[in-house]
Amino acid sequence: MKYGVVKGVIWHQGESNSTEEKSLLYLEKLGTLIKRIRAEVGNPKLPIVVGELGRYKENYKYINEIIAKVPNTIPFTAVATSEDLIHKGDQTHFDSASATILGHRFAAKMLTLLKK
């Protein structure tokens, strides 16, 4: 890095992996990505918060079940829940209010990890 220091990462992705079959590989792939990010920034304890997909789409449960395993599988991680959040009418993306709430949840989890 030329400037600055990465203090933490928030990660919110998974829609394309939200089939039962593809979700089985998600934890391993996410673990690999996290290792690469931590190596790149030179911090093996870099805190990473992973956000759940919305609970309003049936197939998103596959990824959310995997995401729930992240803190017990990958050290220095936490999960930002999507509980009670709603979509913007497209069954995919959070509406503005829900995106703001999720952002607050990401921040709260990140602050907790940074204090450890």
N, C-alpha and C positions, 0 to 999 in steps of 0.2 A: 504494500500500500504506500502510496506516495504521501498522503495526508490523512491525519485522523487515526482514530482507534475504534474498531468495531467492538461495542460493548455487549451486543446481543443481537439476535435475529428473531423475527417473527415469520412464521411460515403458514400460508393458507393456500392450499392447492389440493386437488384430488378428484375433481369432477370427472376427469377422463379415466380415472382408475376406479370408478365407483360401480364396477360390476363385481359380482361374487368372485369370479375367476381372477380378475386383475387385482383385486384388493388383497389377495393372498400374498402378492409380491411386494405390496406397498411398504410394509415395515422394513423389510430388508433394503429396499431402494432408498427409503428415507434415511435409514441409518448410514448408508454409504454416502449420501449427500451431506449429512451432518458431519461426518468424519472429514470429508473433503473441505467443507467450509471452515471447520475448526483448524485444519492443517493450513489452509490458505491464510488465515488471519493469525496463525501462531498461538492459538489459545485452545488447548484440549478441553477446557472447562467452559467454553463460551456458552452462555445461556441461550436456549432456543425454546420459543413458545410456539406450539402447533395449534392452529385453530380448526375446530370441527366444521364440517359442512352443515348446511341447514338441515334441520330435522323434518322438513316439509316434503322431501322427495324420498320415496321408499328406498331406492337403491343407494342413497347416500349413507344408509345405516351400515353398509359394508365397510366403507372407509372410516366412519366414526367409531366402529368397533375396534378397528386397528389403531386408530389415533389414541383411543383410550389406553392402549397398552404402552404407548411411547414412554411416559415417565418411569414405568417399571422396567423398561428395557434399555433405554438410552439415558445415561446420566446427564444431569444438569438440564433437564427439559421439563416442560409443563404443558398443560392443555388449556386452551381458552374454549369454554363451552359455548355452544350455539343454542342452548336451551331457551325456549320461549321467543326465539327470533323468527321473523317472518320475511318472505321474499317480496320482491317489488312487482310481482304479477307475472313473472316469467318462470317460476318454479326453479330458478337457478341462483339468482343473485339476491343478496339481502337488500331490503329497502333502506333508505337513508338512516332512519332512526335505529334500525337493527345493526347496520354497519357501525354506527357510532357506539352503540352498546358493546358490540364485539371488540371495537378498538379499545374501549375502557377495560374490558376483560383481559385483552392482550397485555395492556399496560400494567394492570394489577399483578398478573402472573409474572411478568418480566421483573417488576420491582421486587417481588418475593424472591425470585431466583438470584437477583443481583445482591441481595442482602445475605445470601448464604455464603 
